[in-house]
Amino acid sequence: MKIIILTITTLLLLSCSESSSCVDESLVEQNKACTKEYRPVCGCDGVTYGNNCLAEGAGVTLWTEGSCN
């Protein structure tokens, strides 16, 4: 019985961590007005965006300055 409970708990914890995403689909704006200034940011999804405005328009919620490695 303990093994079953442990297995179920482990599966629930793993599924929660996989479902969390750094891209919020509700924030995606296809026609967001952004400057063409190139100040690259690395999104939490591993994609380099030209600037933070472009990352926001793609729905990315977290990023760091600079290109992704």
PDB file of N, CA, C and O in Angstrom, chain B, residues numbered from 101:
ATOM      1  N   MET B 101       0.818  -1.195   0.000  1.00  0.00           N
ATOM      2  CA  MET B 101       0.000   0.000   0.000  1.00  0.00           C
ATOM      3  C   MET B 101       0.864   1.263   0.000  1.00  0.00           C
ATOM      4  O   MET B 101       0.547   2.229  -0.694  1.00  0.00           O
ATOM      5  N   LYS B 102       1.943   1.261   0.768  1.00  0.00           N
ATOM      6  CA  LYS B 102       2.827   2.424   0.823  1.00  0.00           C
ATOM      7  C   LYS B 102       3.472   2.685  -0.533  1.00  0.00           C
ATOM      8  O   LYS B 102       3.675   3.834  -0.926  1.00  0.00           O
ATOM      9  N   ILE B 103       3.790   1.611  -1.238  1.00  0.00           N
ATOM     10  CA  ILE B 103       4.418   1.757  -2.550  1.00  0.00           C
ATOM     11  C   ILE B 103       3.447   2.410  -3.534  1.00  0.00           C
ATOM     12  O   ILE B 103       3.844   3.258  -4.333  1.00  0.00           O
ATOM     13  N   ILE B 104       2.193   2.019  -3.472  1.00  0.00           N
ATOM     14  CA  ILE B 104       1.193   2.598  -4.372  1.00  0.00           C
ATOM     15  C   ILE B 104       1.025   4.088  -4.094  1.00  0.00           C
ATOM     16  O   ILE B 104       0.990   4.894  -5.024  1.00  0.00           O
ATOM     17  N   ILE B 105       0.922   4.451  -2.832  1.00  0.00           N
ATOM     18  CA  ILE B 105       0.770   5.865  -2.469  1.00  0.00           C
ATOM     19  C   ILE B 105       2.003   6.656  -2.881  1.00  0.00           C
ATOM     20  O   ILE B 105       1.881   7.767  -3.396  1.00  0.00           O
ATOM     21  N   LEU B 106       3.175   6.101  -2.663  1.00  0.00           N
ATOM     22  CA  LEU B 106       4.417   6.772  -3.049  1.00  0.00           C
ATOM     23  C   LEU B 106       4.488   6.958  -4.565  1.00  0.00           C
ATOM     24  O   LEU B 106       4.903   8.013  -5.046  1.00  0.00           O
ATOM     25  N   THR B 107       4.088   5.949  -5.302  1.00  0.00           N
ATOM     26  CA  THR B 107       4.101   6.021  -6.761  1.00  0.00           C
ATOM     27  C   THR B 107       3.133   7.089  -7.269  1.00  0.00           C
ATOM     28  O   THR B 107       3.483   7.884  -8.141  1.00  0.00           O
ATOM     29  N   ILE B 108       1.934   7.106  -6.731  1.00  0.00           N
ATOM     30  CA  ILE B 108       0.943   8.098  -7.151  1.00  0.00           C
ATOM     31  C   ILE B 108       1.409   9.507  -6.817  1.00  0.00           C
ATOM     32  O   ILE B 108       1.276  10.418  -7.634  1.00  0.00           O
ATOM     33  N   THR B 109       1.954   9.687  -5.625  1.00  0.00           N
ATOM     34  CA  THR B 109       2.458  11.002  -5.222  1.00  0.00           C
ATOM     35  C   THR B 109       3.579  11.459  -6.140  1.00  0.00           C
ATOM     36  O   THR B 109       3.607  12.619  -6.551  1.00  0.00           O
ATOM     37  N   THR B 110       4.497  10.572  -6.465  1.00  0.00           N
ATOM     38  CA  THR B 110       5.609  10.903  -7.354  1.00  0.00           C
ATOM     39  C   THR B 110       5.102  11.297  -8.737  1.00  0.00           C
ATOM     40  O   THR B 110       5.576  12.277  -9.312  1.00  0.00           O
ATOM     41  N   LEU B 111       4.161  10.560  -9.267  1.00  0.00           N
ATOM     42  CA  LEU B 111       3.605  10.878 -10.584  1.00  0.00           C
ATOM     43  C   LEU B 111       2.896  12.231 -10.585  1.00  0.00           C
ATOM     44  O   LEU B 111       3.011  12.992 -11.545  1.00  0.00           O
ATOM     45  N   LEU B 112       2.177  12.527  -9.528  1.00  0.00           N
ATOM     46  CA  LEU B 112       1.502  13.823  -9.442  1.00  0.00           C
ATOM     47  C   LEU B 112       2.501  14.967  -9.394  1.00  0.00           C
ATOM     48  O   LEU B 112       2.306  15.988 -10.053  1.00  0.00           O
ATOM     49  N   LEU B 113       3.559  14.810  -8.626  1.00  0.00           N
ATOM     50  CA  LEU B 113       4.576  15.855  -8.538  1.00  0.00           C
ATOM     51  C   LEU B 113       5.278  16.063  -9.872  1.00  0.00           C
ATOM     52  O   LEU B 113       5.539  17.201 -10.262  1.00  0.00           O
ATOM     53  N   LEU B 114       5.583  14.989 -10.567  1.00  0.00           N
ATOM     54  CA  LEU B 114       6.246  15.101 -11.866  1.00  0.00           C
ATOM     55  C   LEU B 114       5.335  15.744 -12.904  1.00  0.00           C
ATOM     56  O   LEU B 114       5.796  16.540 -13.722  1.00  0.00           O
ATOM     57  N   SER B 115       4.072  15.414 -12.879  1.00  0.00           N
ATOM     58  CA  SER B 115       3.156  15.997 -13.860  1.00  0.00           C
ATOM     59  C   SER B 115       2.952  17.482 -13.609  1.00  0.00           C
ATOM     60  O   SER B 115       2.752  18.244 -14.555  1.00  0.00           O
ATOM     61  N   CYS B 116       2.997  17.902 -12.365  1.00  0.00           N
ATOM     62  CA  CYS B 116       2.856  19.334 -12.059  1.00  0.00           C
ATOM     63  C   CYS B 116       4.044  20.122 -12.590  1.00  0.00           C
ATOM     64  O   CYS B 116       3.865  21.202 -13.153  1.00  0.00           O
ATOM     65  N   SER B 117       5.235  19.606 -12.421  1.00  0.00           N
ATOM     66  CA  SER B 117       6.410  20.348 -12.863  1.00  0.00           C
ATOM     67  C   SER B 117       6.493  20.417 -14.385  1.00  0.00           C
ATOM     68  O   SER B 117       7.021  21.389 -14.925  1.00  0.00           O
ATOM     69  N   GLU B 118       5.991  19.419 -15.076  1.00  0.00           N
ATOM     70  CA  GLU B 118       6.035  19.430 -16.531  1.00  0.00           C
ATOM     71  C   GLU B 118       4.989  20.378 -17.116  1.00  0.00           C
ATOM     72  O   GLU B 118       5.206  20.957 -18.180  1.00  0.00           O
ATOM     73  N   SER B 119       3.864  20.537 -16.432  1.00  0.00           N
ATOM     74  CA  SER B 119       2.801  21.349 -16.992  1.00  0.00           C
ATOM     75  C   SER B 119       3.085  22.845 -16.855  1.00  0.00           C
ATOM     76  O   SER B 119       2.516  23.646 -17.596  1.00  0.00           O
ATOM     77  N   SER B 120       3.943  23.228 -15.930  1.00  0.00           N
ATOM     78  CA  SER B 120       4.249  24.644 -15.788  1.00  0.00           C
ATOM     79  C   SER B 120       5.140  25.069 -16.952  1.00  0.00           C
ATOM     80  O   SER B 120       6.153  24.437 -17.247  1.00  0.00           O
ATOM     81  N   SER B 121       4.741  26.134 -17.589  1.00  0.00           N
ATOM     82  CA  SER B 121       5.460  26.598 -18.766  1.00  0.00           C
ATOM     83  C   SER B 121       5.807  28.060 -18.600  1.00  0.00           C
ATOM     84  O   SER B 121       5.095  28.805 -17.927  1.00  0.00           O
ATOM     85  N   CYS B 122       6.882  28.460 -19.203  1.00  0.00           N
ATOM     86  CA  CYS B 122       7.274  29.863 -19.112  1.00  0.00           C
ATOM     87  C   CYS B 122       6.626  30.684 -20.211  1.00  0.00           C
ATOM     88  O   CYS B 122       6.840  31.894 -20.278  1.00  0.00           O
ATOM     89  N   VAL B 123       5.846  30.062 -21.067  1.00  0.00           N
ATOM     90  CA  VAL B 123       5.132  30.785 -22.115  1.00  0.00           C
ATOM     91  C   VAL B 123       3.649  30.765 -21.767  1.00  0.00           C
ATOM     92  O   VAL B 123       3.041  29.701 -21.654  1.00  0.00           O
ATOM     93  N   ASP B 124       3.079  31.944 -21.600  1.00  0.00           N
ATOM     94  CA  ASP B 124       1.661  32.080 -21.285  1.00  0.00           C
ATOM     95  C   ASP B 124       0.923  32.397 -22.583  1.00  0.00           C
ATOM     96  O   ASP B 124       1.017  33.505 -23.111  1.00  0.00           O
ATOM     97  N   GLU B 125       0.193  31.416 -23.081  1.00  0.00           N
ATOM     98  CA  GLU B 125      -0.501  31.566 -24.366  1.00  0.00           C
ATOM     99  C   GLU B 125      -1.484  32.738 -24.359  1.00  0.00           C
ATOM    100  O   GLU B 125      -1.756  33.320 -25.409  1.00  0.00           O
ATOM    101  N   SER B 126      -2.015  33.087 -23.193  1.00  0.00           N
ATOM    102  CA  SER B 126      -2.974  34.196 -23.133  1.00  0.00           C
ATOM    103  C   SER B 126      -2.300  35.553 -23.333  1.00  0.00           C
ATOM    104  O   SER B 126      -2.982  36.549 -23.577  1.00  0.00           O
ATOM    105  N   LEU B 127      -0.969  35.605 -23.234  1.00  0.00           N
ATOM    106  CA  LEU B 127      -0.232  36.857 -23.406  1.00  0.00           C
ATOM    107  C   LEU B 127       0.320  37.051 -24.819  1.00  0.00           C
ATOM    108  O   LEU B 127       0.893  38.099 -25.117  1.00  0.00           O
ATOM    109  N   VAL B 128       0.154  36.059 -25.690  1.00  0.00           N
ATOM    110  CA  VAL B 128       0.691  36.142 -27.050  1.00  0.00           C
ATOM    111  C   VAL B 128      -0.039  37.235 -27.828  1.00  0.00           C
ATOM    112  O   VAL B 128      -1.269  37.260 -27.891  1.00  0.00           O
ATOM    113  N   GLU B 129       0.750  38.141 -28.423  1.00  0.00           N
ATOM    114  CA  GLU B 129       0.208  39.221 -29.261  1.00  0.00           C
ATOM    115  C   GLU B 129       0.937  39.175 -30.600  1.00  0.00           C
ATOM    116  O   GLU B 129       2.088  39.603 -30.698  1.00  0.00           O
ATOM    117  N   GLN B 130       0.275  38.663 -31.620  1.00  0.00           N
ATOM    118  CA  GLN B 130       0.889  38.526 -32.937  1.00  0.00           C
ATOM    119  C   GLN B 130       1.298  39.870 -33.525  1.00  0.00           C
ATOM    120  O   GLN B 130       2.329  39.958 -34.193  1.00  0.00           O
ATOM    121  N   ASN B 131       0.517  40.913 -33.292  1.00  0.00           N
ATOM    122  CA  ASN B 131       0.768  42.219 -33.907  1.00  0.00           C
ATOM    123  C   ASN B 131       1.239  43.255 -32.897  1.00  0.00           C
ATOM    124  O   ASN B 131       0.915  44.434 -33.031  1.00  0.00           O
ATOM    125  N   LYS B 132       1.993  42.841 -31.895  1.00  0.00           N
ATOM    126  CA  LYS B 132       2.492  43.768 -30.880  1.00  0.00           C
ATOM    127  C   LYS B 132       3.456  44.753 -31.536  1.00  0.00           C
ATOM    128  O   LYS B 132       4.343  44.355 -32.292  1.00  0.00           O
ATOM    129  N   ALA B 133       3.276  46.034 -31.244  1.00  0.00           N
ATOM    130  CA  ALA B 133       4.135  47.080 -31.811  1.00  0.00           C
ATOM    131  C   ALA B 133       5.425  47.159 -30.997  1.00  0.00           C
ATOM    132  O   ALA B 133       5.416  47.611 -29.852  1.00  0.00           O
ATOM    133  N   CYS B 134       6.529  46.718 -31.592  1.00  0.00           N
ATOM    134  CA  CYS B 134       7.835  46.728 -30.926  1.00  0.00           C
ATOM    135  C   CYS B 134       8.840  47.487 -31.791  1.00  0.00           C
ATOM    136  O   CYS B 134       8.718  47.528 -33.015  1.00  0.00           O
ATOM    137  N   THR B 135       9.821  48.079 -31.144  1.00  0.00           N
ATOM    138  CA  THR B 135      10.887  48.741 -31.896  1.00  0.00           C
ATOM    139  C   THR B 135      11.784  47.685 -32.529  1.00  0.00           C
ATOM    140  O   THR B 135      11.735  46.514 -32.153  1.00  0.00           O
ATOM    141  N   LYS B 136      12.591  48.099 -33.478  1.00  0.00           N
ATOM    142  CA  LYS B 136      13.523  47.173 -34.116  1.00  0.00           C
ATOM    143  C   LYS B 136      14.890  47.213 -33.453  1.00  0.00           C
ATOM    144  O   LYS B 136      15.856  46.658 -33.977  1.00  0.00           O
ATOM    145  N   GLU B 137      14.972  47.869 -32.302  1.00  0.00           N
ATOM    146  CA  GLU B 137      16.227  47.939 -31.553  1.00  0.00           C
ATOM    147  C   GLU B 137      16.674  46.525 -31.176  1.00  0.00           C
ATOM    148  O   GLU B 137      15.903  45.752 -30.607  1.00  0.00           O
ATOM    149  N   TYR B 138      17.922  46.200 -31.499  1.00  0.00           N
ATOM    150  CA  TYR B 138      18.430  44.862 -31.210  1.00  0.00           C
ATOM    151  C   TYR B 138      19.126  44.863 -29.855  1.00  0.00           C
ATOM    152  O   TYR B 138      20.271  45.297 -29.724  1.00  0.00           O
ATOM    153  N   ARG B 139      18.417  44.375 -28.867  1.00  0.00           N
ATOM    154  CA  ARG B 139      18.947  44.177 -27.515  1.00  0.00           C
ATOM    155  C   ARG B 139      18.505  42.780 -27.108  1.00  0.00           C
ATOM    156  O   ARG B 139      17.507  42.630 -26.404  1.00  0.00           O
ATOM    157  N   PRO B 140      19.237  41.748 -27.545  1.00  0.00           N
ATOM    158  CA  PRO B 140      18.766  40.376 -27.396  1.00  0.00           C
ATOM    159  C   PRO B 140      18.506  39.972 -25.946  1.00  0.00           C
ATOM    160  O   PRO B 140      19.207  40.377 -25.019  1.00  0.00           O
ATOM    161  N   VAL B 141      17.470  39.159 -25.798  1.00  0.00           N
ATOM    162  CA  VAL B 141      17.153  38.548 -24.514  1.00  0.00           C
ATOM    163  C   VAL B 141      16.971  37.054 -24.740  1.00  0.00           C
ATOM    164  O   VAL B 141      16.523  36.618 -25.801  1.00  0.00           O
ATOM    165  N   CYS B 142      17.324  36.291 -23.734  1.00  0.00           N
ATOM    166  CA  CYS B 142      17.164  34.837 -23.789  1.00  0.00           C
ATOM    167  C   CYS B 142      15.912  34.471 -23.010  1.00  0.00           C
ATOM    168  O   CYS B 142      15.855  34.643 -21.792  1.00  0.00           O
ATOM    169  N   GLY B 143      14.923  33.972 -23.710  1.00  0.00           N
ATOM    170  CA  GLY B 143      13.677  33.567 -23.070  1.00  0.00           C
ATOM    171  C   GLY B 143      13.856  32.282 -22.281  1.00  0.00           C
ATOM    172  O   GLY B 143      14.748  31.483 -22.563  1.00  0.00           O
ATOM    173  N   CYS B 144      12.997  32.096 -21.290  1.00  0.00           N
ATOM    174  CA  CYS B 144      13.052  30.878 -20.481  1.00  0.00           C
ATOM    175  C   CYS B 144      12.745  29.636 -21.313  1.00  0.00           C
ATOM    176  O   CYS B 144      12.934  28.514 -20.844  1.00  0.00           O
ATOM    177  N   ASP B 145      12.276  29.829 -22.539  1.00  0.00           N
ATOM    178  CA  ASP B 145      12.023  28.715 -23.450  1.00  0.00           C
ATOM    179  C   ASP B 145      13.248  28.365 -24.292  1.00  0.00           C
ATOM    180  O   ASP B 145      13.187  27.485 -25.150  1.00  0.00           O
ATOM    181  N   GLY B 146      14.377  29.072 -24.039  1.00  0.00           N
ATOM    182  CA  GLY B 146      15.619  28.780 -24.748  1.00  0.00           C
ATOM    183  C   GLY B 146      15.741  29.457 -26.098  1.00  0.00           C
ATOM    184  O   GLY B 146      16.648  29.133 -26.866  1.00  0.00           O
ATOM    185  N   VAL B 147      14.855  30.385 -26.407  1.00  0.00           N
ATOM    186  CA  VAL B 147      14.865  31.098 -27.686  1.00  0.00           C
ATOM    187  C   VAL B 147      15.412  32.503 -27.471  1.00  0.00           C
ATOM    188  O   VAL B 147      15.059  33.169 -26.496  1.00  0.00           O
ATOM    189  N   THR B 148      16.280  32.958 -28.387  1.00  0.00           N
ATOM    190  CA  THR B 148      16.781  34.328 -28.332  1.00  0.00           C
ATOM    191  C   THR B 148      15.817  35.233 -29.091  1.00  0.00           C
ATOM    192  O   THR B 148      15.493  34.974 -30.250  1.00  0.00           O
ATOM    193  N   TYR B 149      15.361  36.296 -28.431  1.00  0.00           N
ATOM    194  CA  TYR B 149      14.464  37.284 -29.023  1.00  0.00           C
ATOM    195  C   TYR B 149      15.237  38.572 -29.233  1.00  0.00           C
ATOM    196  O   TYR B 149      16.169  38.858 -28.481  1.00  0.00           O
ATOM    197  N   GLY B 150      14.874  39.348 -30.228  1.00  0.00           N
ATOM    198  CA  GLY B 150      15.585  40.580 -30.562  1.00  0.00           C
ATOM    199  C   GLY B 150      15.563  41.618 -29.456  1.00  0.00           C
ATOM    200  O   GLY B 150      16.510  42.391 -29.312  1.00  0.00           O
ATOM    201  N   ASN B 151      14.499  41.645 -28.677  1.00  0.00           N
ATOM    202  CA  ASN B 151      14.403  42.533 -27.516  1.00  0.00           C
ATOM    203  C   ASN B 151      13.288  42.022 -26.605  1.00  0.00           C
ATOM    204  O   ASN B 151      12.571  41.083 -26.951  1.00  0.00           O
ATOM    205  N   ASN B 152      13.151  42.653 -25.437  1.00  0.00           N
ATOM    206  CA  ASN B 152      12.170  42.151 -24.478  1.00  0.00           C
ATOM    207  C   ASN B 152      10.731  42.328 -24.960  1.00  0.00           C
ATOM    208  O   ASN B 152       9.855  41.552 -24.577  1.00  0.00           O
ATOM    209  N   CYS B 153      10.479  43.322 -25.781  1.00  0.00           N
ATOM    210  CA  CYS B 153       9.138  43.522 -26.329  1.00  0.00           C
ATOM    211  C   CYS B 153       8.728  42.330 -27.201  1.00  0.00           C
ATOM    212  O   CYS B 153       7.591  41.864 -27.129  1.00  0.00           O
ATOM    213  N   LEU B 154       9.648  41.849 -28.011  1.00  0.00           N
ATOM    214  CA  LEU B 154       9.355  40.689 -28.859  1.00  0.00           C
ATOM    215  C   LEU B 154       9.122  39.439 -28.016  1.00  0.00           C
ATOM    216  O   LEU B 154       8.274  38.611 -28.348  1.00  0.00           O
ATOM    217  N   ALA B 155       9.875  39.304 -26.926  1.00  0.00           N
ATOM    218  CA  ALA B 155       9.674  38.172 -26.020  1.00  0.00           C
ATOM    219  C   ALA B 155       8.289  38.251 -25.381  1.00  0.00           C
ATOM    220  O   ALA B 155       7.576  37.250 -25.307  1.00  0.00           O
ATOM    221  N   GLU B 156       7.914  39.439 -24.923  1.00  0.00           N
ATOM    222  CA  GLU B 156       6.584  39.622 -24.336  1.00  0.00           C
ATOM    223  C   GLU B 156       5.496  39.301 -25.349  1.00  0.00           C
ATOM    224  O   GLU B 156       4.498  38.666 -25.009  1.00  0.00           O
ATOM    225  N   GLY B 157       5.681  39.734 -26.587  1.00  0.00           N
ATOM    226  CA  GLY B 157       4.702  39.469 -27.636  1.00  0.00           C
ATOM    227  C   GLY B 157       4.548  37.990 -27.942  1.00  0.00           C
ATOM    228  O   GLY B 157       3.502  37.551 -28.420  1.00  0.00           O
ATOM    229  N   ALA B 158       5.604  37.217 -27.661  1.00  0.00           N
ATOM    230  CA  ALA B 158       5.549  35.769 -27.866  1.00  0.00           C
ATOM    231  C   ALA B 158       4.973  35.051 -26.648  1.00  0.00           C
ATOM    232  O   ALA B 158       4.844  33.827 -26.647  1.00  0.00           O
ATOM    233  N   GLY B 159       4.627  35.819 -25.608  1.00  0.00           N
ATOM    234  CA  GLY B 159       4.039  35.217 -24.412  1.00  0.00           C
ATOM    235  C   GLY B 159       5.046  34.735 -23.394  1.00  0.00           C
ATOM    236  O   GLY B 159       4.677  34.099 -22.406  1.00  0.00           O
ATOM    237  N   VAL B 160       6.330  35.032 -23.623  1.00  0.00           N
ATOM    238  CA  VAL B 160       7.377  34.596 -22.698  1.00  0.00           C
ATOM    239  C   VAL B 160       7.261  35.422 -21.414  1.00  0.00           C
ATOM    240  O   VAL B 160       7.159  36.648 -21.462  1.00  0.00           O
ATOM    241  N   THR B 161       7.277  34.742 -20.275  1.00  0.00           N
ATOM    242  CA  THR B 161       7.091  35.427 -18.998  1.00  0.00           C
ATOM    243  C   THR B 161       8.396  35.753 -18.291  1.00  0.00           C
ATOM    244  O   THR B 161       8.428  36.652 -17.452  1.00  0.00           O
ATOM    245  N   LEU B 162       9.472  35.044 -18.609  1.00  0.00           N
ATOM    246  CA  LEU B 162      10.772  35.277 -17.980  1.00  0.00           C
ATOM    247  C   LEU B 162      11.870  35.277 -19.030  1.00  0.00           C
ATOM    248  O   LEU B 162      11.847  34.470 -19.959  1.00  0.00           O
ATOM    249  N   TRP B 163      12.824  36.177 -18.885  1.00  0.00           N
ATOM    250  CA  TRP B 163      13.968  36.214 -19.794  1.00  0.00           C
ATOM    251  C   TRP B 163      15.126  36.870 -19.085  1.00  0.00           C
ATOM    252  O   TRP B 163      14.963  37.516 -18.050  1.00  0.00           O
ATOM    253  N   THR B 164      16.325  36.689 -19.676  1.00  0.00           N
ATOM    254  CA  THR B 164      17.531  37.353 -19.185  1.00  0.00           C
ATOM    255  C   THR B 164      18.148  38.116 -20.346  1.00  0.00           C
ATOM    256  O   THR B 164      17.960  37.752 -21.507  1.00  0.00           O
ATOM    257  N   GLU B 165      18.878  39.169 -20.033  1.00  0.00           N
ATOM    258  CA  GLU B 165      19.520  39.953 -21.084  1.00  0.00           C
ATOM    259  C   GLU B 165      20.626  39.146 -21.737  1.00  0.00           C
ATOM    260  O   GLU B 165      21.338  38.395 -21.070  1.00  0.00           O
ATOM    261  N   GLY B 166      20.764  39.304 -23.046  1.00  0.00           N
ATOM    262  CA  GLY B 166      21.784  38.591 -23.806  1.00  0.00           C
ATOM    263  C   GLY B 166      21.205  37.411 -24.558  1.00  0.00           C
ATOM    264  O   GLY B 166      20.098  36.949 -24.279  1.00  0.00           O
ATOM    265  N   SER B 167      21.983  36.935 -25.520  1.00  0.00           N
ATOM    266  CA  SER B 167      21.572  35.795 -26.338  1.00  0.00           C
ATOM    267  C   SER B 167      21.640  34.501 -25.547  1.00  0.00           C
ATOM    268  O   SER B 167      22.390  34.385 -24.577  1.00  0.00           O
ATOM    269  N   CYS B 168      20.851  33.538 -25.974  1.00  0.00           N
ATOM    270  CA  CYS B 168      20.920  32.204 -25.379  1.00  0.00           C
ATOM    271  C   CYS B 168      22.190  31.517 -25.867  1.00  0.00           C
ATOM    272  O   CYS B 168      22.624  31.741 -26.996  1.00  0.00           O
ATOM    273  N   ASN B 169      22.768  30.706 -25.046  1.00  0.00           N
ATOM    274  CA  ASN B 169      23.982  29.963 -25.435  1.00  0.00           C
ATOM    275  C   ASN B 169      23.633  28.650 -26.073  1.00  0.00           C
ATOM    276  O   ASN B 169      24.525  27.895 -26.462  1.00  0.00           O
TER     277      ASN B 169
END
